[in-house]
């Protein structure tokens, strides 16, 4: 199975976005980070549950669950008051990013 994360194509898109609009790129990265955390929580929660032989573990089921957890992570992340929003607000206050954002606004 493919590991979850920011894929190379998405990373190029975010890099291009950062050149045009650093705030939007930062928001996207914070949301991706939060969705990754939610994915890991759901995956580890599923692994910690007792499994019965009533529904056998097939490759198809594992792939479906993996995609399901990814989508749940993406849908839950980025809401107001969430971890991604908290990270975004605090990273905006950092001196390094303030300088980068001010330079791009000019």
MARNUDREN-580731 format. One line per field, with one value per residue (C-alpha): residue in three letters; x, y, z. Coordinates in nm, 4 decimals, always signed. Each point is the difference from the previous one (the first is absolute). Layout:
residu = c(ALA_...)
xx = c(X_...)
yy = c(Y_...)
zz = c(Z_...)
END
This chain:
residu = c(UNK_UNK_UNK_UNK_UNK_UNK_UNK_UNK_UNK_UNK_UNK_UNK_UNK_UNK_UNK_UNK_UNK_UNK_UNK_UNK_UNK_UNK_UNK_UNK_UNK_UNK_UNK_UNK_UNK_UNK_UNK_UNK_UNK_UNK_UNK_UNK_UNK_UNK_UNK_UNK_UNK_UNK_UNK_UNK_UNK_UNK_UNK_UNK_UNK_UNK_UNK_UNK_UNK_UNK_UNK_UNK_UNK_UNK_UNK_UNK_UNK_UNK_UNK_UNK_UNK_UNK_UNK_UNK_UNK_UNK_UNK_UNK_UNK_UNK_UNK_UNK_UNK_UNK_UNK_UNK_UNK_UNK_UNK_UNK_UNK_UNK_UNK_UNK_UNK_UNK_UNK_UNK_UNK_UNK_UNK_UNK_UNK_UNK_UNK_UNK_UNK_UNK_UNK_UNK_UNK_UNK)
xx = c(+0.0000_+0.1065_+0.0989_-0.2044_+0.1535_+0.0565_+0.0810_+0.2642_-0.2565_-0.1809_+0.3310_+0.0827_-0.3424_+0.0488_+0.3485_-0.1411_-0.2830_+0.2520_+0.1706_-0.3304_-0.1849_+0.2003_-0.2965_-0.2097_+0.2918_+0.0533_-0.3695_+0.0078_+0.3049_-0.1516_-0.3187_+0.1989_+0.1974_-0.3181_-0.1584_+0.3126_-0.0330_-0.3691_+0.0863_+0.2615_-0.2404_-0.2710_+0.2408_+0.1532_-0.3425_-0.1066_+0.3144_-0.0619_-0.3500_-0.0698_-0.0466_-0.2297_-0.0018_-0.3568_+0.1309_+0.3375_+0.2782_+0.0377_+0.2200_-0.3085_-0.1344_+0.3341_+0.0233_-0.3590_+0.0617_+0.3191_-0.1811_-0.2872_+0.2331_+0.1760_-0.3284_-0.1253_+0.3290_-0.0299_-0.3638_+0.0589_+0.3101_+0.0022_-0.3099_+0.0005_+0.1490_+0.1703_+0.3656_+0.0746_-0.1630_+0.1933_+0.3298_-0.0796_-0.0801_+0.3170_+0.2284_-0.1276_+0.1339_+0.3540_+0.2598_+0.1406_-0.3353_-0.1040_+0.3039_-0.0729_-0.3657_+0.0817_+0.2523_-0.2512_-0.2708_+0.2235)
yy = c(+0.0000_+0.3527_+0.2071_+0.3101_+0.3396_+0.2933_-0.1441_+0.1451_+0.1565_+0.1677_+0.1186_+0.1715_+0.1661_+0.1223_+0.1291_+0.1957_+0.1291_+0.1111_+0.2222_+0.1699_-0.0132_-0.1199_+0.0237_-0.2356_-0.2429_+0.0046_-0.0618_-0.2935_-0.1529_+0.0361_-0.1694_-0.2804_-0.0496_-0.0190_-0.2455_-0.2163_-0.0058_-0.0960_-0.2745_-0.1447_+0.0165_-0.1846_-0.2582_-0.0728_-0.0110_-0.2609_-0.2053_+0.0027_-0.1476_-0.3698_-0.1733_-0.2952_-0.2427_+0.0936_+0.2532_-0.1177_+0.2498_+0.0280_+0.2314_+0.1730_+0.0670_+0.1423_+0.2286_+0.1179_+0.0716_+0.1863_+0.2238_+0.0461_+0.1132_+0.2395_+0.1595_+0.0247_+0.1679_+0.2490_+0.0793_+0.0490_+0.2176_+0.3730_+0.0892_+0.3082_-0.0885_-0.3136_-0.0900_+0.1160_+0.3355_+0.0313_-0.0765_+0.2474_+0.2822_-0.0594_-0.0408_+0.3290_+0.1664_-0.1372_+0.2607_-0.2022_-0.0458_+0.3602_+0.1160_-0.2433_+0.1042_+0.3727_-0.0421_-0.1851_+0.2634_+0.2763)
zz = c(+0.0000_-0.0671_+0.3003_+0.0673_-0.0373_-0.2240_-0.3395_-0.2291_-0.2333_+0.2900_+0.1405_-0.3307_-0.0007_+0.3568_-0.0853_-0.2941_+0.2183_+0.2642_-0.2556_-0.0829_+0.3316_+0.3031_+0.2374_-0.2119_-0.0325_+0.3769_+0.0595_-0.2443_+0.1671_+0.3474_-0.1177_-0.1673_+0.3213_+0.2043_-0.2437_+0.0257_+0.3785_-0.0242_-0.2484_+0.2350_+0.2957_-0.1911_-0.1410_+0.3404_+0.1610_-0.2539_+0.0633_+0.3744_-0.0326_+0.0432_-0.3351_-0.0525_-0.2892_-0.0925_-0.2549_-0.1297_-0.0584_-0.3749_-0.2007_-0.1392_+0.3488_+0.1140_-0.3034_+0.0486_+0.3693_-0.0826_-0.2496_+0.2434_+0.2778_-0.2371_-0.1034_+0.3569_+0.0962_-0.2845_+0.0769_+0.3717_-0.0382_-0.0595_+0.1942_+0.2253_+0.3375_-0.1302_+0.0364_-0.3557_+0.0686_+0.3273_-0.1767_-0.2764_+0.2433_+0.2020_-0.3004_-0.1410_+0.3137_-0.0439_-0.0957_-0.2911_-0.1681_+0.0653_-0.1970_-0.2852_-0.0197_+0.0124_-0.2823_-0.2154_+0.0598_-0.1380)
END
